[in-house]
Each structure stands twice: as structure tokens, then as C-alpha cells.
């Protein structure tokens, strides 16, 4: 039984390191406001969720007119 637990820990160790490094890298920016062009990236991400093969298949009106 200890061999099986050892194999699981070896499998999860690289994943744990990757997740830890990612979180540590992003924590300083967690309370940062969006920059001027970041709404575009957010809109594209929302559009990709609904239509994954049509990345920029929508119109953007930056000026509200």
C-alpha cells in the first residue's frame, strides 16, 4: 500500500509545483484594476466560451455611440 501512495505523490508533485508557482506569480496582481485594453480580452474570452471557433466574431463599440 505504501508503494501506491508513493506513486500518487510522485504524480501530483509536478502539478502541485505548477499550481503553486502560478498562484504565487498572480497574487501581486489580484487587487489591480483593469487597464484600458483589458475589457477587449475579457469580451473575447466570454465570446470564446459561447463560440470557441469564432474568436473575434463580434463587434465592439468603444465610444458608446
N, C-alpha and C positions, 0 to 999 in steps of 0.2 A: 503494500500500500504506500509506503514512503516513496517508492520509485515513481508511482503515478503522480503524487503530489509534487515531486521534484520536476517532472516533465511539464506540468501545468505552470509552475513558476518560471521555468525557462521560456515557455511560450509567451507568457504575459509580461515578462520583464522589458523587452523592447517596446511593447505597446505602452506600458506604464511610463517609460522614459520619454517617449514621443509625446504623450499627452501632457506630462509634467512640463516639459520644455515649452510646448505650445502655450499652455496656460501661463507659465511664468513670463513668457515673452509678451503676451497680450494684456496682462494685468495693468501695466502702467497706462495703457490707453483706454481703460474701461470707462472712465468718467469724462473722456474727451468728447466734445461736441463734434458734429459733422462738419466737414469742410464744404466749400462751395460746390464741388463736383460730386460729392458722395451721394446725394439723392439720386443721381443717374445710376450709380451702381446698385443702389437699393431697389430702384424701379426695375432694372434689368433682372436682378435676382428674383423679384416677385413674378416677373413675366416668364422667366425660365421655369419656375415651378408649375405654371399653368400650361405653357407650351415649350417643352425642352428643346425642340429642334428649330425654333424661330426666335433667336436671341433678341434681335432688335426690331421685331415686327410690331412696333407701336410708335405712336407719335408723342413728342414731348413739347409742351408749351412752357418755356422758361419764364415768359413775361406775363402770363395770365390774361392775355387779350385775345 
